Amino acid sequence: MDSKLKLSSKKLKSGKFQVNFSTIGLSQECYGYMLAEAQTSVNEVIEKINRHVYAMQSSDRYYQRNLFSLSKKKVSSGSIMIFKR
């Protein structure tokens, strides 16, 4: 499957980066946002986004944290939001 990932980012006052992303060429295209620390490499950002995008593509029920989460779970992937187009 030939897919592309389009990225843009902006630095926040906190020193972290908000990364905006979208996919092109997948059966179900998606977009989203990720919060990254200043020392996070571009490769790490891309790997994390790809991991979530492909989990979403291969599962009918992909769950992510949201504003309505009732419990606090310690999840290493808590700073990413992804949506289907």
Buried (B, 14 or more C-beta within 10 A) or exposed (E): EEBEBEEEBEEEEEEBBBBEBBBEEBEEBBBBBBBBEEEBEEEEBBEBBBEBBBBBBEEEEBEBBEEEEEEEEEEEEEBBBBEEE
